[in-house]
């Protein structure tokens, strides 16, 4: 089964909920356009025709995929709003995304003010495959500790965590300069937050949550490539080349192509931890040749380790923990031809 674990879709309930707001983030209808305004992002025109569910489902089929998992766009800062403001938007997101049905699955999202593990239960019970959190909320040991109860509940439920670029707190208006190019946040703040979240989890998250399945978007901003520098500065050497990869830490390929994917897989010791993520509609994956260089049989096995075979929301077997299942899957993975990874020209 071919799965894209990272897409976004602007459903009608979410767009309408944003249009009712008077504070950022909000949607406004101007000159026949649907424009999304965020405090720390440039205005973005939502193409409602392209976002029509039938059209997006057809695009999934055209891409040769069986399933696409939808995620809230965390850079907007919805999760970081005061709970009274975030809950209506999160409810609208879940309502719209979960109503789509096949071929879509949904990453759940929760409010970050007063993190509540019961929110995890509610979202998983509604049918979400796991929880997404903004990288900024995990970008430091203290921030990670603040979410300890949420991560523990995910770990207990055997459901994965998806780390997506986004702020730790609601951004202040005007934080983004209009003089910066459109790609600026994606190449600066997003990467820095993903690095910090990966390092914080490596340092304290994994020791505290040894059986939590965690997926980093955008190859964690290539953070594992800094393993040598990390070791030189006295950091943990659990990711040092030659020591093997963490069987419960995974990386999606969004926004990266063959050169970066090849470097990352070498740094983590193999392709068994990769998942395909496109970040549609923000990124057109075919422009990077990403789908053509991936081993889809291996990706399918990795997706099964993350999202199955246990039904989500069911406690792991007491006889075999998630980490034991994942380790065995890596060790028993069949040897299959891997597409040759070439540097982008």
VOSE-311891 format. One record per residue (C-alpha): residue in three letters; x, y, z. Coordinates in steps of 0.1 Angstrom, whole numbers, padded with zeros to 4 digits, always signed. Example, Ala and Ser with C-alpha at 12.3 -4.5 7.8 and 13.67 -1.06 7.14 Angstrom:
! residues 2
ALA+0123-0045+0078 SER+0137-0011+0071 
//
This chain:
! residues 345
UNK+0000+0000+0000 UNK+0014+0034-0010 UNK+0008+0061+0017 UNK+0015+0098+0018 UNK+0016+0106+0055 UNK+0018+0144+0051 UNK-0008+0164+0032 UNK-0030+0194+0040 UNK-0066+0201+0029 UNK-0086+0232+0036 UNK-0121+0218+0043 UNK-0152+0239+0044 UNK-0158+0237+0082 UNK-0122+0249+0089 UNK-0123+0278+0064 UNK-0157+0289+0077 UNK-0145+0288+0113 UNK-0114+0309+0104 UNK-0137+0334+0085 UNK-0157+0340+0117 UNK-0126+0352+0136 UNK-0116+0388+0142 UNK-0081+0380+0154 UNK-0053+0363+0136 UNK-0053+0337+0122 UNK-0084+0344+0101 UNK-0098+0340+0066 UNK-0112+0369+0045 UNK-0130+0369+0012 UNK-0115+0396-0010 UNK-0122+0403-0047 UNK-0134+0367-0053 UNK-0104+0352-0034 UNK-0102+0333-0002 UNK-0072+0347+0017 UNK-0057+0332+0048 UNK-0040+0356+0072 UNK-0016+0344+0099 UNK+0004+0364+0124 UNK+0038+0349+0115 UNK+0031+0339+0079 UNK+0026+0358+0046 UNK-0011+0360+0034 UNK-0020+0328+0015 UNK-0047+0324-0012 UNK-0067+0292-0007 UNK-0078+0278-0040 UNK-0111+0264-0030 UNK-0117+0247-0063 UNK-0085+0228-0061 UNK-0093+0219-0025 UNK-0126+0203-0034 UNK-0126+0168-0018 UNK-0133+0150-0050 UNK-0105+0168-0068 UNK-0080+0161-0041 UNK-0091+0124-0040 UNK-0085+0122-0077 UNK-0051+0137-0072 UNK-0043+0110-0047 UNK-0052+0084-0073 UNK-0032+0102-0100 UNK-0002+0101-0078 UNK-0005+0064-0076 UNK-0013+0065-0038 UNK-0037+0044-0018 UNK-0040+0067+0012 UNK-0031+0103+0021 UNK-0030+0114+0057 UNK-0041+0150+0064 UNK-0025+0173+0090 UNK-0034+0206+0105 UNK-0012+0234+0092 UNK+0007+0241+0125 UNK+0026+0273+0113 UNK-0008+0291+0117 UNK-0005+0286+0154 UNK-0040+0273+0160 UNK-0029+0247+0186 UNK-0010+0275+0205 UNK-0040+0298+0208 UNK-0058+0301+0242 UNK-0078+0270+0246 UNK-0111+0288+0243 UNK-0101+0300+0209 UNK-0082+0269+0197 UNK-0109+0244+0205 UNK-0136+0257+0180 UNK-0109+0257+0152 UNK-0096+0223+0161 UNK-0132+0209+0162 UNK-0138+0224+0128 UNK-0106+0209+0115 UNK-0115+0174+0128 UNK-0151+0177+0116 UNK-0141+0185+0080 UNK-0111+0162+0077 UNK-0128+0131+0093 UNK-0159+0135+0071 UNK-0139+0130+0039 UNK-0134+0093+0043 UNK-0113+0072+0018 UNK-0087+0078+0006 UNK-0079+0102+0034 UNK-0068+0095+0069 UNK-0063+0122+0096 UNK-0037+0133+0121 UNK-0054+0147+0151 UNK-0045+0180+0168 UNK-0048+0192+0203 UNK-0047+0225+0222 UNK-0014+0233+0238 UNK-0027+0255+0266 UNK-0029+0233+0297 UNK-0020+0201+0278 UNK-0046+0174+0286 UNK-0040+0137+0278 UNK-0077+0132+0277 UNK-0076+0153+0245 UNK-0055+0125+0230 UNK-0081+0099+0239 UNK-0109+0120+0224 UNK-0090+0125+0191 UNK-0079+0089+0187 UNK-0115+0077+0196 UNK-0128+0100+0168 UNK-0108+0080+0142 UNK-0075+0099+0139 UNK-0043+0078+0132 UNK-0022+0097+0158 UNK-0015+0132+0170 UNK+0005+0160+0153 UNK+0023+0187+0174 UNK+0041+0218+0163 UNK+0079+0214+0165 UNK+0082+0246+0185 UNK+0062+0230+0213 UNK+0089+0203+0216 UNK+0119+0225+0208 UNK+0136+0223+0242 UNK+0139+0201+0273 UNK+0115+0222+0294 UNK+0090+0224+0265 UNK+0091+0186+0261 UNK+0086+0181+0298 UNK+0055+0203+0297 UNK+0040+0178+0272 UNK+0051+0147+0292 UNK+0015+0136+0300 UNK+0004+0139+0264 UNK+0034+0119+0251 UNK+0029+0093+0278 UNK-0008+0088+0268 UNK+0002+0084+0231 UNK+0029+0059+0241 UNK+0003+0040+0262 UNK-0022+0039+0233 UNK+0005+0028+0208 UNK-0004+0057+0185 UNK+0023+0078+0167 UNK+0033+0114+0172 UNK+0039+0136+0141 UNK+0062+0166+0146 UNK+0053+0193+0121 UNK+0069+0228+0117 UNK+0050+0253+0139 UNK+0054+0277+0168 UNK+0054+0269+0206 UNK+0031+0299+0213 UNK+0007+0320+0193 UNK+0029+0342+0171 UNK+0028+0380+0175 UNK+0013+0400+0146 UNK+0040+0414+0123 UNK+0066+0388+0132 UNK+0073+0381+0096 UNK+0088+0409+0075 UNK+0072+0416+0041 UNK+0108+0421+0028 UNK+0117+0385+0034 UNK+0112+0361+0004 UNK+0082+0337+0005 UNK+0105+0308+0012 UNK+0123+0324+0042 UNK+0104+0308+0071 UNK+0106+0273+0055 UNK+0144+0275+0053 UNK+0151+0293+0086 UNK+0125+0290+0114 UNK+0110+0257+0103 UNK+0144+0240+0100 UNK+0156+0255+0134 UNK+0125+0243+0152 UNK+0127+0208+0137 UNK+0164+0206+0147 UNK+0156+0217+0183 UNK+0127+0193+0186 UNK+0148+0164+0173 UNK+0176+0172+0197 UNK+0153+0176+0227 UNK+0136+0143+0220 UNK+0170+0126+0215 UNK+0183+0140+0248 UNK+0153+0135+0271 UNK+0122+0124+0251 UNK+0134+0090+0241 UNK+0147+0080+0276 UNK+0114+0091+0292 UNK+0092+0076+0264 UNK+0111+0045+0252 UNK+0081+0030+0233 UNK+0067+0062+0217 UNK+0066+0061+0179 UNK+0076+0095+0166 UNK+0076+0108+0130 UNK+0095+0140+0121 UNK+0083+0159+0091 UNK+0108+0172+0065 UNK+0135+0147+0075 UNK+0137+0166+0108 UNK+0154+0194+0089 UNK+0183+0170+0083 UNK+0192+0172+0121 UNK+0207+0136+0121 UNK+0234+0149+0098 UNK+0248+0168+0128 UNK+0255+0137+0148 UNK+0293+0142+0146 UNK+0290+0178+0158 UNK+0266+0167+0185 UNK+0291+0141+0198 UNK+0320+0166+0196 UNK+0301+0190+0218 UNK+0293+0163+0244 UNK+0258+0154+0234 UNK+0243+0119+0234 UNK+0259+0095+0208 UNK+0228+0073+0204 UNK+0226+0085+0168 UNK+0263+0081+0160 UNK+0270+0064+0127 UNK+0275+0027+0132 UNK+0254+0024+0163 UNK+0222+0016+0144 UNK+0190+0037+0142 UNK+0162+0042+0167 UNK+0136+0017+0155 UNK+0107+0040+0167 UNK+0119+0073+0152 UNK+0108+0079+0117 UNK+0113+0107+0091 UNK+0090+0119+0063 UNK+0105+0131+0030 UNK+0085+0163+0026 UNK+0102+0192+0008 UNK+0134+0171+0001 UNK+0147+0153-0029 UNK+0172+0125-0038 UNK+0203+0143-0025 UNK+0190+0150+0010 UNK+0172+0117+0012 UNK+0204+0099+0004 UNK+0224+0118+0029 UNK+0198+0113+0057 UNK+0195+0076+0051 UNK+0233+0072+0053 UNK+0233+0092+0086 UNK+0207+0071+0103 UNK+0220+0038+0089 UNK+0194+0028+0064 UNK+0161+0035+0047 UNK+0140+0015+0071 UNK+0129+0046+0090 UNK+0117+0066+0060 UNK+0081+0075+0053 UNK+0068+0093+0022 UNK+0053+0127+0028 UNK+0046+0152+0001 UNK+0032+0183+0019 UNK+0006+0188-0007 UNK-0007+0214-0017 UNK+0022+0234-0003 UNK+0048+0214-0023 UNK+0045+0197-0057 UNK+0065+0165-0050 UNK+0071+0156-0087 UNK+0093+0187-0090 UNK+0118+0170-0067 UNK+0116+0136-0083 UNK+0111+0123-0048 UNK+0085+0096-0056 UNK+0106+0081-0084 UNK+0137+0074-0062 UNK+0119+0057-0033 UNK+0115+0020-0026 UNK+0078+0017-0022 UNK+0078-0019-0009 UNK+0101-0008+0019 UNK+0080+0023+0026 UNK+0049+0001+0029 UNK+0066-0020+0055 UNK+0077+0011+0075 UNK+0041+0025+0074 UNK+0028-0008+0087 UNK+0052-0005+0117 UNK+0040+0030+0124 UNK+0003+0027+0119 UNK-0003-0011+0123 UNK-0010-0039+0125 UNK-0026-0031+0159 UNK-0058-0012+0156 UNK-0051+0023+0168 UNK-0063+0031+0203 UNK-0057-0005+0214 UNK-0032-0010+0241 UNK+0000-0028+0230 UNK+0003-0065+0239 UNK+0019-0069+0273 UNK+0040-0097+0258 UNK+0055-0076+0231 UNK+0061-0039+0233 UNK+0061-0014+0204 UNK+0098-0011+0205 UNK+0102-0049+0203 UNK+0078-0051+0174 UNK+0096-0023+0155 UNK+0131-0038+0162 UNK+0120-0072+0149 UNK+0105-0057+0118 UNK+0137-0039+0110 UNK+0158-0070+0116 UNK+0135-0092+0095 UNK+0129-0067+0067 UNK+0134-0084+0033 UNK+0163-0075+0012 UNK+0149-0057-0018 UNK+0164-0036-0046 UNK+0166+0000-0036 UNK+0163+0028-0062 UNK+0196+0045-0069 UNK+0197+0079-0052 UNK+0214+0105-0073 UNK+0222+0141-0064 UNK+0199+0167-0078 UNK+0214+0185-0108 
//
